[in-house]
Amino acid sequence: MFDIPDTVTETIHAHQLTVGRVIFLPMTEHRVEVETVHVNGQYVHVDTTRGHTFMWPATERLRALR
């Protein structure tokens, strides 16, 4: 994967995730667009516009496009 410059990304917390936001998945660094998001305090559950579902600890910070 090519490197995305820090000038176009930011680090966000799980509670800052919104529908339509483009994020980089913590486990793979693949870029995905958020379709739905649920944060239950322990985990973040995200469905993407490409039909994939991902879950990770809510304490983990994410890289996102600005």
Order of alpha helices (4+ residues) and beta strands (2+ residues): beta-beta-beta-beta-beta-beta
